[in-house]
Amino acid sequence: MLALCAYYEGRVPHNAEAFDHYVETVHLPLVARYPRLRELRYLKGVPRDGVAAKYYLSFELFFDSLEDFQFAAKSAERNLAVEDAKKLASQFEGEIHHVMYELNDVPIAPASI
C-alpha cells in the first residue's frame, strides 16, 4: 500500500475557522473523488503544553499501489483538487510538503491489564 501525505507546516493567519470549514466541506470532498483512492484521512494539529502544533493539518491519501496513485494523478478529479488547493495555499502562511510513503504494518503486542 502507498500513502501520499500533505503536511501544512505553519498557520492560518486570518479566519482559521473559515479555512477549516472550507477544507472540510469543499476541498476534502474533491480529494475524496480521486479514482482508485482507498482511504483518506484528515489530521488536525492540536496544541501540546500550550504550544501550537508545528503542522496545522495533514492529509493522508492511501492507494493500493503506485500504479493506482499514478492513475489518480492523471485524472480530472485530481486536477480539480489541485486547482482548489491553490486557494488553500493562498490563505496559509508556511510551507506545504508532499511526501510519499510505502506502508508496512507492524504487529503490536496485546495490551496487558
Short mmCIF file of the C-alpha atoms (twelve columns), coordinates in Angstrom:
data_MODEL
# 
_entry.id   MODEL 
# 
loop_
_atom_site.group_PDB 
_atom_site.id 
_atom_site.type_symbol 
_atom_site.label_atom_id 
_atom_site.label_alt_id 
_atom_site.label_comp_id 
_atom_site.label_asym_id 
_atom_site.label_seq_id 
_atom_site.Cartn_x 
_atom_site.Cartn_y 
_atom_site.Cartn_z 
_atom_site.pdbx_PDB_model_num 
ATOM 1   C CA . MET A 1   0.000   0.000  0.000   1 
ATOM 2   C CA . LEU A 2   1.100   3.550  -0.717  1 
ATOM 3   C CA . ALA A 3   0.380   6.787  1.155   1 
ATOM 4   C CA . LEU A 4   0.662   10.306 -0.196  1 
ATOM 5   C CA . CYS A 5   0.737   12.852 2.608   1 
ATOM 6   C CA . ALA A 6   0.408   16.620 2.519   1 
ATOM 7   C CA . TYR A 7   1.733   18.448 5.587   1 
ATOM 8   C CA . TYR A 8   0.735   22.068 6.172   1 
ATOM 9   C CA . GLU A 9   3.578   23.423 8.297   1 
ATOM 10  C CA . GLY A 10  2.648   26.816 9.688   1 
ATOM 11  C CA . ARG A 11  -0.579  28.611 10.452  1 
ATOM 12  C CA . VAL A 12  -3.665  30.272 9.074   1 
ATOM 13  C CA . PRO A 13  -3.125  33.974 9.820   1 
ATOM 14  C CA . HIS A 14  -6.723  35.069 9.164   1 
ATOM 15  C CA . ASN A 15  -10.017 33.341 9.943   1 
ATOM 16  C CA . ALA A 16  -8.845  29.818 10.716  1 
ATOM 17  C CA . GLU A 17  -12.457 28.752 11.328  1 
ATOM 18  C CA . ALA A 18  -13.452 29.647 7.744   1 
ATOM 19  C CA . PHE A 19  -10.301 27.940 6.416   1 
ATOM 20  C CA . ASP A 20  -11.113 24.734 8.328   1 
ATOM 21  C CA . HIS A 21  -14.725 24.821 7.168   1 
ATOM 22  C CA . TYR A 22  -13.587 25.173 3.545   1 
ATOM 23  C CA . VAL A 23  -11.156 22.263 3.916   1 
ATOM 24  C CA . GLU A 24  -13.863 20.021 5.350   1 
ATOM 25  C CA . THR A 25  -16.779 20.984 3.093   1 
ATOM 26  C CA . VAL A 26  -15.125 21.797 -0.239  1 
ATOM 27  C CA . HIS A 27  -11.548 20.593 -0.560  1 
ATOM 28  C CA . LEU A 28  -11.722 17.153 1.047   1 
ATOM 29  C CA . PRO A 29  -14.864 16.153 -0.872  1 
ATOM 30  C CA . LEU A 30  -12.936 16.961 -4.079  1 
ATOM 31  C CA . VAL A 31  -9.984  14.821 -2.975  1 
ATOM 32  C CA . ALA A 32  -12.347 12.006 -1.949  1 
ATOM 33  C CA . ARG A 33  -13.368 11.668 -5.619  1 
ATOM 34  C CA . TYR A 34  -9.906  10.541 -6.770  1 
ATOM 35  C CA . PRO A 35  -10.221 7.314  -8.706  1 
ATOM 36  C CA . ARG A 36  -8.696  4.265  -7.014  1 
ATOM 37  C CA . LEU A 37  -8.320  6.110  -3.700  1 
ATOM 38  C CA . ARG A 38  -8.556  3.505  -0.939  1 
ATOM 39  C CA . GLU A 39  -8.710  5.765  2.121   1 
ATOM 40  C CA . LEU A 40  -8.490  9.457  3.012   1 
ATOM 41  C CA . ARG A 41  -7.572  10.874 6.401   1 
ATOM 42  C CA . TYR A 42  -7.617  14.451 7.645   1 
ATOM 43  C CA . LEU A 43  -5.490  15.168 10.707  1 
ATOM 44  C CA . LYS A 44  -5.757  18.480 12.522  1 
ATOM 45  C CA . GLY A 45  -2.871  19.650 14.694  1 
ATOM 46  C CA . VAL A 46  -3.629  20.320 18.349  1 
ATOM 47  C CA . PRO A 47  -1.609  22.395 20.808  1 
ATOM 48  C CA . ARG A 48  0.568   20.490 23.230  1 
ATOM 49  C CA . ASP A 49  1.725   22.001 26.506  1 
ATOM 50  C CA . GLY A 50  0.384   25.354 25.338  1 
ATOM 51  C CA . VAL A 51  2.439   25.349 22.138  1 
ATOM 52  C CA . ALA A 52  0.772   25.395 18.732  1 
ATOM 53  C CA . ALA A 53  1.284   22.316 16.584  1 
ATOM 54  C CA . LYS A 54  4.112   22.602 14.055  1 
ATOM 55  C CA . TYR A 55  1.823   21.132 11.387  1 
ATOM 56  C CA . TYR A 56  -1.532  22.864 11.203  1 
ATOM 57  C CA . LEU A 57  -3.049  19.941 9.329   1 
ATOM 58  C CA . SER A 58  -2.213  16.883 7.311   1 
ATOM 59  C CA . PHE A 59  -3.962  14.895 4.613   1 
ATOM 60  C CA . GLU A 60  -3.201  11.211 4.056   1 
ATOM 61  C CA . LEU A 61  -4.282  9.555  0.817   1 
ATOM 62  C CA . PHE A 62  -3.957  5.786  0.556   1 
ATOM 63  C CA . PHE A 63  -3.680  3.752  -2.645  1 
ATOM 64  C CA . ASP A 64  -3.209  0.027  -3.173  1 
ATOM 65  C CA . SER A 65  -0.213  0.583  -5.462  1 
ATOM 66  C CA . LEU A 66  1.970   3.124  -7.210  1 
ATOM 67  C CA . GLU A 67  0.045   2.341  -10.401 1 
ATOM 68  C CA . ASP A 68  -3.233  3.285  -8.704  1 
ATOM 69  C CA . PHE A 69  -1.710  6.552  -7.490  1 
ATOM 70  C CA . GLN A 70  -0.377  7.305  -10.982 1 
ATOM 71  C CA . PHE A 71  -3.822  6.632  -12.445 1 
ATOM 72  C CA . ALA A 72  -5.387  9.053  -9.939  1 
ATOM 73  C CA . ALA A 73  -2.651  11.618 -10.577 1 
ATOM 74  C CA . LYS A 74  -3.681  11.850 -14.235 1 
ATOM 75  C CA . SER A 75  -7.394  12.204 -13.505 1 
ATOM 76  C CA . ALA A 76  -9.696  15.159 -13.989 1 
ATOM 77  C CA . GLU A 77  -10.754 14.746 -10.338 1 
ATOM 78  C CA . ARG A 78  -7.193  15.334 -9.157  1 
ATOM 79  C CA . ASN A 79  -6.804  18.338 -11.436 1 
ATOM 80  C CA . LEU A 80  -9.846  19.941 -9.802  1 
ATOM 81  C CA . ALA A 81  -8.484  19.267 -6.326  1 
ATOM 82  C CA . VAL A 82  -5.038  20.635 -7.255  1 
ATOM 83  C CA . GLU A 83  -6.600  23.861 -8.539  1 
ATOM 84  C CA . ASP A 84  -8.634  24.116 -5.350  1 
ATOM 85  C CA . ALA A 85  -5.514  23.512 -3.221  1 
ATOM 86  C CA . LYS A 86  -4.094  26.749 -4.623  1 
ATOM 87  C CA . LYS A 87  -6.910  28.583 -2.815  1 
ATOM 88  C CA . LEU A 88  -5.875  26.920 0.431   1 
ATOM 89  C CA . ALA A 89  -2.223  27.768 -0.113  1 
ATOM 90  C CA . SER A 90  -3.076  31.434 -0.661  1 
ATOM 91  C CA . GLN A 91  -4.722  31.550 2.785   1 
ATOM 92  C CA . PHE A 92  -1.939  29.662 4.535   1 
ATOM 93  C CA . GLU A 93  1.267   31.068 6.000   1 
ATOM 94  C CA . GLY A 94  4.042   28.499 5.925   1 
ATOM 95  C CA . GLU A 95  5.138   25.582 3.785   1 
ATOM 96  C CA . ILE A 96  3.213   22.685 2.328   1 
ATOM 97  C CA . HIS A 97  5.157   19.436 2.000   1 
ATOM 98  C CA . HIS A 98  4.111   16.395 -0.040  1 
ATOM 99  C CA . VAL A 99  5.661   13.056 0.890   1 
ATOM 100 C CA . MET A 100 5.004   9.568  -0.458  1 
ATOM 101 C CA . TYR A 101 5.374   6.504  1.761   1 
ATOM 102 C CA . GLU A 102 5.248   2.761  1.351   1 
ATOM 103 C CA . LEU A 103 3.157   1.375  4.201   1 
ATOM 104 C CA . ASN A 104 4.451   -1.506 6.276   1 
ATOM 105 C CA . ASP A 105 2.295   -2.849 9.097   1 
ATOM 106 C CA . VAL A 106 3.979   -3.755 12.349  1 
ATOM 107 C CA . PRO A 107 2.216   -6.184 14.683  1 
ATOM 108 C CA . ILE A 108 1.646   -4.912 18.185  1 
ATOM 109 C CA . ALA A 109 1.619   -6.913 21.385  1 
ATOM 110 C CA . PRO A 110 -1.730  -7.471 23.074  1 
ATOM 111 C CA . ALA A 111 -2.441  -4.971 25.831  1 
ATOM 112 C CA . SER A 112 -1.734  -6.216 29.333  1 
ATOM 113 C CA . ILE A 113 -4.121  -5.284 32.092  1 
# 
